[in-house]
Structures are given as C-alpha cells and as structure tokens.
C-alpha cells in the first residue's frame, strides 16, 4: 500500500479527521470578517428631583418653626398647660414661683401687694376674690356693676348689677342629652390632622358649605381647610342643631364662607384677587362663618345690622345687630372652645358685647359647661384699635385655629387669668 492509500484509509475510518487532514497541506481559509460594532450611546445623566419644600408652619406667638416643621417655644418661654401656645418660663426666683408668668390666679398672684403688677393693665382680675380675702385693688380695670340700662352697651340691659341681652330670656330647658355628636378630636397628629382637604360634604348636620364668591359646583376653590378644623366645625354645628332646635330665630343650617385654597393660599389668590389680609386664611387655619340670624331667609353670610353712615358704607355695625340670633351664635362659639387648638374668634364690636353676655348666661343656665365659661377667646373692637376686627365683620365671624395638640387629659386646677375682649389680632403674632 502506498502512502496515498494509507491516507485515504484513515479518511474512511475517521471522516472528520480526514477532512482536516485533506486540508492540512492547504492554505487555511480566511475567516469571515467580524460584523461592524455599533457604538453605544451612553445614557444621559440623571437629574436629581428636588422635592417641593413643605408648606411653612404657622406657629403661635413666642414660638418658631424648627427644621423638621414643628413649633418650638422661643428662649425664655415654655409650652402652656393646654399645649396651645408658649408662656413665660416659670422661675422659682420670680414672683409667686413663676405663676405670674403663667398668668394663673392663686393666693400669691392675687395678693394685696399686687406682686405680678396686674392692676391698671386693662384686664379685669375680679376672679381674684375667689382666691384670697384681700385681693389687690383692680377697680380701674373692672366695670362698675350696672344700676340702670344706660350703664350697659347697645343691645344690653341691666339685671341685678350685670348687663344681659336686652329683652331676651335665656332659652328654657331642659337641656337635651346629645349623644350622637361627631367628635371634634383628630387623633392622628399634625401630619394627618393638618392636611388641607376640601370641606365635604357640602351639607351636614347643622351646616351648609354653600357656593360663594364665584365658586361653582365643579370648582369650590375657596373651600379647603385643615382636617382638624373641619372636624371642629362639624362638631359645633351638630351641637347647636341638637341643643337648640326650638329656640327663637331662623334655626337651620349655618352658612360657611371662605376658608383657603387647595394649596393653602388665601382664597382668590389663584385668580390674582386675594380676598383677605396677608397672613390670614392660609394653610386651612381660618374660616369665615355667617352669624345665626333672626328674620332673614337663612344663616348665610350677610349684614346683621345697619352699616352705613351719612349714606356711606361704614363696613361695620353702626346700629344694634337686630338680625343677630345671639343664643345660637353664642352656643356655637362656646363649643368651638372645646378644642384647645382654638386661637381666637373675631366678631363685630356691637355683636361682641351681646355674644359675650349670651355665653355667660348660657353657662349660668347650664346650656354649656366648658372652657368658654372661664376663658372666652372672643375678639372684637368697639373702636378701631388696629387689631383687624373693627371692619368687615358685620356679616360674618372669623375663626382661627393653631396647629394640632393632643386632647387634654383634664382641665387645669388653676383657672387661667382672663379678661374681656381677647387681645389677639386677626393676623397671628400680634396682641398681648
């Protein structure tokens, strides 16, 4: 067998090897060219998304916002017992162990030598007579007991030394037992309870959030409010509806007016027509509400009194508020005080003296028992003192709440020092 025969014999036995062997003496085939590589375009750089800053925190007087959007008392101040604001920090070295700074009545603060210097400061401290047999003299701050109707303000009459509503009798009892009332308390803290929400539903027990100032059913842009404020309004309206269904006056639903816009802005800001002073009606803390009325079609926002002088609009009551239902209005305002978040309620000056008297009479008659009987946060100006209440409150009252606080476990043993009209302004941060 020659050399070539051996080669083919191997091929028959190992076909693949043969194929290789047959080409072993040939030039290796040229491999196919690699396909062209398409260059990859790098991903564009990712731009970090900056979250929207949280809305500014509205803090009470003598406090400031912290970096985590909470409120903290300024230096020298501490949180009050109701956890609604900041008061001068007690000092063991100060008068009466610091209770002057806490504005509390006790035997020391009410002492004959006036250690807190409260005499002649515009506040009537006649409650000191309940703390000590010899309180300091505060006659210039306290009204002299009336002896005749002329000693009282418009719409009031003198009765046993006290000015009461003229010609009106406290509604007769018995006081109904109202058990099916929605709670005013929001238990979920500032984050949830301070959320701005639409006031819903439009109609509820004792209230009506009707369309106002250009709103439509599809765009109720002036009717956004904090969740906790909404709960308190529903609570107070339901209380009045339960307690006073047969009292004189219109009765029925209470009309709700301007609140905030959905982003917390002043109503009207979205159409470049903000309808309220800067610093008010922001972030759902404030609301305008109609007075309960007598002799009108309903309780929507409208003037309750004459409000023109010499043919010119005066923007405040210039005569007696003869369209005011004082009892239901006072009852609603009193129940708003059940929340420690209440900062102030502002009314027209001529309505203020009547509502103040009505609250006292309702407390005395047992229709209301609560914080408003001891510390009425009702603000009004009989003359213009620059606090924002004198004008534009003849057709509505204004409520303002602070940030969320926990429900008090129990009322304080010592009553806070109170006065006549609240010194709070319509804009938070001013006043005594």
Secondary structure, DSSP 8 states (H G I E B T S, - for coil): --HHHHHHHHHHH-HHHHHHHHTTTS----------------------------------TTEEE-TTS-EEE-TTEEE-TTSSSEEE---TTSGGGGTTTTTB-STTTT-TT-TT--TTSS---GGGGGT-SS----TTTS----SSGGGS-TTEEEETTEEEETT------------S-------SHHHHHT-EEE---SEETTEE----TT--SS--TT-EEEHHHHHHHHHHHHHHHHH-TTSSS--S-EEB---B-TTS--TTGGGT---S-TTSS-TT-EEEE---BSSSSSBSS---S--EETTEE-SS-SS--TTB-HHHHHHHHHHHTTSTTEEEEE--HHHHHHHHHHHHHHHHHTS--SGGGT---EE--SS--SSS-SSS-SS-EEEEE-S-----SS--SS-B---SS----SSTT---
